[in-house]
Amino acid sequence: MFTRKMRQAALAVAVALVFAGPAAYGQAAHDHGQAAGEVKLVLNQGQKWTTDAPLRQGMDNIRGALAKDVNAIHADKATPKQYEALAAKVTGEVAGIVQNCKLEPAADEQLHLVIAELMAGAEAMEGKVKGETRRAGAERVANALNAYGEHFDHAGWKRL
């Protein structure tokens, strides 16, 4: 179980990495006219971006955690405790991805868009985003996972 300090540190690292490059999510969303909550990624000259084992493992773990609760979420029966546990899982896995993933710079820049959405979704699932429901946070995470699968080479990946 991640302590509050560990989750805050993971969030700080992820946010720092997201905003370190020129393709920070907020600027990318503004430049392409996309709405908040959407992930707008591009392919690598028509091909999916290369991944590495730590990235694939972390994304599989996040997907698995969300898939486990997807029926309760869709039925509006997920409890705050379920959302908070899912948020902690997302935050912890993102921290592991950030720490261990070694992608080439262009792929890493695209991954920052996904990470930004995963973290924004986690924060909403914790009930920390004014005007955004916990369920909307889970939907952000699902959309980010689906966008990841469409743009990154991850054998066996399945949409949520």
Secondary structure, 3 states (H helix, E strand, C coil): CCCHHHHHHHHHHHHHHHHHCCCCHHHHHHHCCCCCCCCCCCCECCECECCCHHHHHHHHHHHHHHHHHHHHHHCCCCCHHHHHHHHHHHHHHHHHHHHHCCCCHHHHHHHHHHHHHHHHHHHHHCCCCCCCCHHHHHHHHHHHHHHHHHHECCCCCCCC
